[in-house]
Amino acid sequence: MFKEKIVCSAIFLSVINVPVCASQVYKDSFEALGTTITSQVKTDTEEKAAFCMNIIRDETNRLEQLLSAYIPTSDISRLGKSDGDWVEVSVDTAEILDLTTKICEMTDGALDPTVGTLVKLWSVDHSNHRVPSKAEIAEALKKVDYKQIKIKKEGDKYFAKLGKGQEITLGATGKGFISDKIVAKLRSEGCNDVLISLGGNIITSGRNGRGEPWLIGIQEPDVRRGRNFAAVPSNDESIVTSGDYEKYFIKDGKKYHHILSPKTGYPVPASLSSVTIINKNSGYADGLCTALFVLGWDGALKFLVKHPELKAVLIDEKLEHVAATDNLKGDLIIIEPVYQVGFIQKK
């Protein structure tokens, strides 16, 4: 499938002179959403930078309170306890549910947020992780069906409901959606030149300290955190990566990662090591990353051939091959030529 869908090209080592940030670029970091949030803001004054950074913190915390399945009072938790009844939710919750279900439909259910019960059973990214029994997984699978998510508006209020016993997780779209909301708020307040990283989700707006596009690295999918094999210039878009190399546990010599199959209830058998999507809409990119990982190497290639508007980079599980979409030619800068790199042909 790799040979059929990709035209291989010789890509040589590129030397990147990473721009040194000028004095008007300020940095910040804090913990939220189960990860470290970092930001860079270019402003004229330190006071304005602090103002912009407070927006990032406040908007992140506000949306986490609405969307986290681990906060009992959140919209998502209340929906999970509603037993199929309609629940009044915020406009933000209605928006992310609408976005997420559209990606579910687009990918034929490869993305399905109603795996919430399964996610809690496995608890891969928590200290109480375990391998559930076959009976537990079979019971939880009965509740997986994104088509039971309903949203409606009555007057100026929004409502949503799930199927009886369903729980949802927005781990596949939440960080991206929050990124989009943060940047929209920043721009409305005159904070136009920013870079924000929410774990594997990066979003950029405007320019860096030299007035150039931000340069974003694509990580090698192994334990060498911060080691990038390639980079892409970016302004006013998002770069999102999903993989099986950070959130996992090992039991009896077997690796169990956090990306679960909505069909089997088990971690997806990995034929991909990482998926990177580049898009103006970070929530959309976030959801597609997870969906393509679930589809696997062959399925992801087929999907990208059908959707030539998407920008993507795939790395296979054996860490041998990279497949990049044709529209990244000229933008994908190879830092370390450790893989065989090819470009996916359009139909």
Number of C-alpha atoms within 10 A of each C-alpha: 10 16 9 9 19 21 15 16 10 9 13 11 14 14 10 12 7 9 14 10 14 12 12 17 21 20 16 16 15 10 12 13 19 12 12 12 20 18 21 23 27 27 21 11 13 15 10 16 22 16 14 25 23 14 18 23 17 13 18 20 15 11 20 21 17 20 25 21 23 13 14 14 14 19 23 25 19 19 26 26 16 17 15 18 15 16 19 20 22 15 14 17 22 20 13 20 21 15 16 26 21 17 21 21 14 14 18 12 22 22 30 29 27 26 27 20 24 26 23 18 19 22 18 21 16 13 8 10 18 16 16 15 9 11 9 14 18 14 13 21 20 11 21 25 19 23 14 16 18 17 19 14 13 8 6 6 11 19 19 22 22 26 21 14 16 27 27 25 23 21 19 23 25 25 27 27 24 25 25 21 18 21 24 14 17 22 15 10 12 11 22 21 24 29 27 23 21 23 15 18 22 25 29 29 23 20 20 25 21 14 13 13 19 24 19 21 20 24 18 20 25 15 9 9 10 12 15 16 18 19 18 18 15 23 20 19 20 28 27 30 24 26 24 22 15 15 13 18 19 13 11 5 7 8 12 22 22 20 25 23 22 22 14 11 24 20 19 21 16 19 16 27 21 28 29 27 26 24 20 15 17 27 27 25 29 30 32 30 28 26 27 27 29 25 25 21 23 14 15 21 25 17 15 21 19 12 13 16 13 18 18 27 22 28 24 19 18 10 16 11 17 22 24 25 25 20 17 17 10 8 11 19 23 22 18 15 14 14 15 15 21 23 20 26 18 15 10
